[in-house]
Amino acid sequence: MKKLISLILVLVFAWQAHAQSGNDLNGKWRGLLAVQDQIKIVIGLTISGDQVTLDSPNQGAWGQALEVVQLTDSQLHIRARNLNISYQAEFVDGQLRGTFTQGRELPLVLNKLSARDLERLEFEGRYAGELSVDANTQLPLVANVAVIKDYFYGTLDSPAQQTFGIPLPGLKIDAKQLKFTAPMLGASYTGDANDGGYSGFFTQGRVFQLELRKLASGEQVQVAEPVFGEVGGAVYVRHGDQVETKYFADSNPATQFEIGSVTKTFVGYLLAQQVAANQLSLDTRLNQYFKDAPESITLGQLATHTSGLPRLPDNLLAQADPEDPYRDYTRALLTTALAQEQIDTTEHSYSNYGMGALAEALAIQQQTSLADLLQREVFEPAQMRASYLATDAEYQPDTLAKGYDTLGREVPHWHFASLAGAGAIVSNLPDVVAYIDYLQTQFAQQDGAVELLLSPQLTLAECCQQALGWMLKKDASGKLFAWHNGRTAGFSSYVGFYLDGSAAVVILANQAIDVNAMAEQLLQQKLHLDQLD
């Protein structure tokens, strides 16, 4: 799971009521904001006379003041222009029902907490502890406990692994015990009350002793951030005719890395090629290739994460090897999952499932495998001689780097089957540079497929747009660049370039580490390669 979006943060709101509402809005209001498939954030408003504050308990934020609030007898409208956030709601049947907007619109219903709910606020908060993974490794965990109407809503954070918002359905907490399960992790915890916290056992394959203490308001868990390049990595930066390349630790030009979700840009290009060749269109239906797939889904929607498919298919995790989760997910399983989907939205929602299905459909269209299609249509024309699709678990070239997680532990490589389009490409720095050089050259020559590939398909926010596979973003001067990042268990990547050809950056790392900020700074010359020591 990627890092949870930082949606609700420090806001200071001033009350601007035009008239006293006839409804009793005074009190605490809570609701769940669904930001991704299975990922939700508790949002709360506290209204008291002429004061309104915002709570986001899952993110450790309480009592933040509102910047703009307008209230009528039946409507509430709040807005934070600097964060591009707004919430408009109507008071209906005792609820605030409305739309939360930050780039995209999301429904948000707030319910007023009862007297019994208010009593349970005693247990709301963040409970932190350290899991002793081995003699040398401590893994910080934070259980976030929030009160909503009639029950608790819990999430789990693993800050060292840069993973946040893992759902804890059915969390129970009282003065005697804290108990939760984390189905996405196959984990559970039971602890007895102990000196203001809980002492018990965390189970995930193995049983670990874990003591959780309640954090003070504003207290943060201290985590040692991994340092880029300690175990290896490669960086390429070009501005105009000036090119810089740097390798770290034992990495060299031949070293291969898993590039993860950067693979999705290759799938976008394959789609654009077939559209440009009039072999299909963005409106071609997925059920042309998977006959029982929902009729509404188009190939264009799959390439822009607007198909309505969730992040992962429901039948993936139950049969997955946690150390190589995509390896055994066959086309038969994909076909079964698609036949069971009920689509009720076309909102933008990042989907590995959707991109994997798209790649399979494109291969079926060409009556070949995805590996052969990529070799023929991308790797050979772009002269990417060291790149391949990781579908064979037995193939482990000597040039493939070892991968490390955020804690610095070596982890197994990932392999893929029917969801290979979501993140299966393995490549090295010269090959990825050849790829973006190829795209930039074709774009400059007004190649129809690449022009379509990099054309915005929908706007996500004032700064950002979604193209086919690629994300588009404006820098501070309004100049547009294309980018995508990638992450597997032991690798990270970022590829970005300005559409006018003026600059490009590639970062490949054999550790699960956040490289986005560094990449954008290099791309926009706010950071120089000689500073990465």
N, C-alpha and C positions, 0 to 999 in steps of 0.2 A: 504494500500500500504506500502510495505516495504520501508526503507530508501534508497534514491537514491544512486547508486554506485558513489564513488568519483573517477572519471576517469581522468580528466585533471587537473593537479594541478601544483605545482610550478616547472616549467621547465626552464632551462636556456640553450639556444641553440646557438652554434657558427656556422657561415656561412662557408661552405667549398665548394665553387663552382669550378668546373673544367673548365668551359667555360661559356662565356656570352650567356645566352639563347636568341634565336631569337624571342621567344614569349615575349609579354609584361606582365611579371608576377608581376611587381611592383604594389602595391595597397593592398586593404583589401579583403580577401576571407572569405566567410562564408558558412556554410552548417549545416544540421541537422543530428546528430548521433542518431539513434534509438537504445537505450540500453535495452528497454523492450517494451512490447506491450503498445502502446499509450504514452510511456515515451521517450522523446527526449531531447538531449542537443545540444545547438548551439556551434559549434566549428569554430574558425576562425584563419587564418594565416594573418599576415601583412608582406609583403615583400617590402623592400626599399633598393635598391642597394645591399650592402653586409650584410644587417641586416634582420633577420626573427624573429618575435615574435608570441606568441600564445595567443589567447583570448578564454575564456569560460564564456561568460556573464551570463548565467544562474547560474553559480556557483560563480559569483563575482570575476572573475580572468581576468585581462587584461594585455597585454604587457609583458607576461612572455617569457624570452629568450629561444632559443632552444639549446639543448645540442649537437645533431648531425644532420647535414643537408647535403645531397648530391644533387646537381642539375645538370641535363643535359639539352639539348635543349628541350626535351619533357617529362622528368620524374623528379619527386620529391620524395625523400626518407628521412624521418626523423625517429629518433629512440631515445628512452630513456631507456637504459638497466636497470637502477635501478628501474624503474617502470614497466618494461616488456611491454613497449608501443612502437608501430611503426606505421607509416603511409606511404604507398607507393601509388603514384598516377601518372597518365599520363595526360598531357595537351591535351585535345580533345575537339574540337568545342567550345573553349572559357571556358571550365570547367577543374578543377582538379578532375579527377575521379579515385578513388582508394579504398584501404582497410585499415581500422583502426583495429589494433590488440592489444588486452590486454586480454590474456587468450583465447578469441574467436575472430573470424574475423567478422568485421561488415563493410558493404559498407558505404563509405562516399564521397559525391560529394560536392565540394566547388565551389561556384560561386563568381565572382568578383563583388564587390559593385559598383553601378553606382554613378554618381555625386549626383543624387537625394537621393540615399540610404545614401550617406555620410552626407548629410544634416540632415537626420533623426537620426544620431548618437547623436544629442543633447539630445534626449529623452531616449537613452539607459542607463540602470542602474538598481539599486535595490531600490524599494520604500517600506518603512517599516512603520507600525503603529500597534496600539494595539486595539483589539476588546474587549469591555467590555461585557463579557459573562453574568456576574451577578455582584452583589455588591462587591464580594470578588475575582473575577477571571478576570484577564487580559490575553488575548490570542494574543501574537505577530504574525503578518502575514507579509510576504515579497512577493511583486509582482516583479518578475524579468522580465525586458523588454530588449529584444535583437533585433538587426537589422539583417535581412538576405535579400537576394535579393528581392526587390519589396514589402516587408511587414515586420511587427514586429512579433516576436515569443515570447509569454509570458508563464511563469510558476509561480506557487504559492507555497511558502514554509510556513509550520507551525512548526517552530523550537521546540516549547515546546512539540508538539505532535510527534516530530521526523519524520515528513512527509515532503518530498521534491519533487519538480519537477512535481506538479500537472498541467496538461496542461490547458492553457487559450486560446483556439482557437478563432481566430478573434479579438484578443486584438487590441484596437484602442487608440492612444495617440497623442495629439498635444498640442499646447500652451493653449488650452481652456479646454480640458477634457481628462480624462482617463476612459476607459470603457472596461470591460471584463466579460466573463462568465466562470464558472468552472463546466462543465457538470458532471464530476465525483463526485462532491460534491452537485450538485443541487443548486449552488450558483452563484451570480452575484454581480458586483460592478459598480457604476457610480459615478464619482467625478469630481468636477469642479476645475480648476487651482486655487491654493491658496498659495502665498508666497513660490514659488519654489517646491510645492508639489500639492496634490489634496485633497479636502475635499468633502466627499459624504457619500453614504450609501451602506453597504454590506448586501445582502439579502440571507438568508439561512433558509427558514421556517419563521424566524423572521427578522425584519429589524434592523440593527445596524448602528449607526453612526461610520464612520471610516475615520480618517485623515492619509494620506500616505505622508511621506516626503522622498526625495531622499537621500540615504545614500552617504556619502563621500567615495572616493576610499579606499578600505581596511577596512572600518568600518563594524563591526559585530554587530548583534542583540544580546543583553545580555539576556540569559534565565536561570532561576534558575532550575538546574537539580533535578529531584526527587531523593530522597535518598532510596536506596534499603532497604527494611525491615520496613519502617515506618508504613505501614498499614498491614504488614504480609509478610510471605515468609518462605521458607524452603531450606536448603542447605545440601548436602551430598558430602563428599570428601573422596576418598580412595586412598592411596598410599601403595602398598604392603599389609601388614597386618594391617596397621594403618588406622583406620576409624574414621571420625569426622562427627557429625551431629549437625545442629543448626536450631532452629526455632525462628521466629521473631514475635514481637507483640503478637497477640492472636492465632497465628498458633500453631498447635500441630501435632503429627503423624497421626491423623484422618482427618486433614483438607484437603479438596479436591480442586484442581485447574484445570482450563482449560489449557491443555498443547498445544493447537493450532497445529501448523504444525509439531510438533514431531510425531503427528498421522501418517504422511506420512511414517515414518520408519516402522510402524506396517503394513501398506499396502504393502510396499516393502517386508516385511517378508512373508506375505500371498502369494504374487506372487512367491517368491523363493521356498516356500513350494510346491506349485502346479507344478512348473517346476521340482523340484527334484522328485516329485511323478509321473512324466511323464504324467500329466493330461493336460498340455499345454506347450508352449515354449515361450521364450522371443519374438519370431517372430510371435506368434499368432496374428492375426489381430483383431482390435477392432470391425470391422464390423461383426465379428462372433457373437457378443452380441448386438450390435446396428447396424442393417442391413444397415442403410443409412449413417453411419459414413464414413468419407473419407477412401478409400481403403488402402491408404499408411500407416496409423497409426498402429503401433504394440504395444503390451503390454509393451515390453521392453523400447520403446521410451517414453511411458507415465511415467514409473518409473524413467526415467533419464532426464525428462524435455526436450526431443528432438523430440517431436511429431509434433511440429509446431502449436499446439493449443496455443491461447493467455493465459494470466494470468487468466482472467475471461471470461465466456461466454457473448456474446453481449446482451443476453436477461435476464441477472441477475439483473442489477442495476435498470432497468426501473420499475420492480415490487417489488423491495426489500424494506423492512423496514430498514431505516438507523441504527436503534438500534439493529437489529437482522437480518443482510442482507442475510444469507444463509437459514433461517428457512423454507421459502416457496418455495424453488427451487426444484421442484419435478422431478422425473425421466422423466415425460412427457416433461417438459421444457428442460431437458438435452438432450433428444432424438431429440427434435426439433432443438436445437442449433447445435448438431453434424451433423445433416443432411444439415445444411447451411454452414458448414465450407469449405473453399478453402485453401488447404495447399500448401504453396510455399517455405517452409524452414524447415530444420531439425537442425538448430542451437540451442544450449542450451539456453532455456529461461524458467525461473521458472513459473510453471503453477499450480494453485490450481484447475483449470478446468480439466486439464489432470489427476491429481491424483485422483480427485473425480470420473472421468469416469472410471479409472482403478479399483478403489475399487468396483464400481457397477458391472463391468464386472466380477470380481473375485467372487462376491456374486452370480451373475447369473450362473456362471460356477458350483458352488456348490449347486445351487437351494435352497438358503437360504438368509437371510438378512445379511448385513454387521455386524450388532450388534451381531447376533448369531454366525457368522463366527469368529469374534474376540474373543468372549467368549470361543468358543470351541478350537480354534487353538493357542491362545496366552494367554488370561487371566487365563484360568484354568491351562495349563501346567506351566506357570510362577508363579502361585499362586498369581495372582493379584486380590485380593478379594474385593477391593474397587473401581474398575475402571469400567467405562461404557461409552457408546456412547451417546452424548447429542442430541438425536433426539426427545425427548418428552419435550415440553416446560412446561408441567404441573409438571414435576418431578424436585423438588428442595429440595434435602436432606439438613437437618440442618447442615451437615458437609461441605457443599459447601461454600467456602469463598466468601465474597462479592468482586466484582472486581472494580478497580479504574483506571481511565485514567491517562495520564501523568500529568494532572493538579491536580490530587488528588480528582477528583469528582467520586462518585459512578456511575457505568454504568450497564446496564442490561447484563445478561448472554447471550451468543450466543447458538443457536441451529441450527441443520443441517438436511437436507433431502438427496437429491441425491449427494451432494458434501461433505458428511460426511467424506470421506477419506482424505479430505484436511486438517481437523483440529478439529474433533468433540470429541476426547477422553477427558474425565475428570478422574483425578487420584490423588493419594496422594504420598507423598515422599516414604514411604515404598514400594508401588507398583511399582513405576518407578525404584527404586533401584533393586527390584526383577526382573524387565524386563531386565535391562542391565546385572545383574548377570547371568540370564538365557542365554542370548545371548553369553556372554563371556565363560560360561561353555560349551555350545554347540559348539562354535567355537574351543575351546581347544580340544574337542572330535572329531573334524573334521566332524561335522554334515554337510551333503551336502547342505541343505537349507541355513544354516547360512553362510557357506563358499561362496555360490553364492551371498547371500545378501550383503556381505561385499567385494565382488570382484569389483575392479574398472572397470567401463564400458566405461568411456571416461575421458580424461585429460582436465581440464579447465584452468590450469596455471601450472607453474613449481612446485608450492606447493600443488596443489589441484586436486582432482579427484571426479567424480560422481559415486557412487555405486547405488544400487537399493534403492531409498529413502534416504539413508544416504549420507552425504558428507564425503570425506576422505581428511585429511590434514597432511602434514609433519611439525613437530616442527623444531626448529633451529638445532637440531642434526640429522635430517632426519628420525626421528621415527614417525610412522604413527598412527593417531588416527581417530576414527569415531565420527561425531558430527551432531547434528541438533538443531535448535532453533525453538521457536514457539511464536506467538503473537495473541491475540484476543483483543477485545476492552478494556478489563480490566485485562488481565493476560499476563505473559511472562514466558518463560521456556527455558532451555538449558539442553541437555543431551549429554555427551561425554565420550569416553573411549578409551584407547589404545588397539590395537588389540592383543597385547601380554598379556593382562590381568593385566598389572602392575599398572594401575591407572584408576580412573573413577570420574566423577563429575555429579551431578544433581542439578540444580537450578530451583525452582518453585516460582513464585511471583504473588500475586494477585493485580498487577498494571502493566500497559503497560509501561515498562521501558526496556532500553537496558542492557542486562546482559551478552552479548557475551564476552566482554573484561575481565570482572571479572571471568567468567567461565574458559576461557583459562588460565588465570593467576593461578587460583586454580589448574587446571589440571596439569599444568607444574611447580607447586610449586614456582611460582614467587609471590604468595600471599597466606597467611595462613588464615584459618577460623577465628582465634581469632582476626584478624585485621578488621573483619566485625562487627563493633559495632556502 
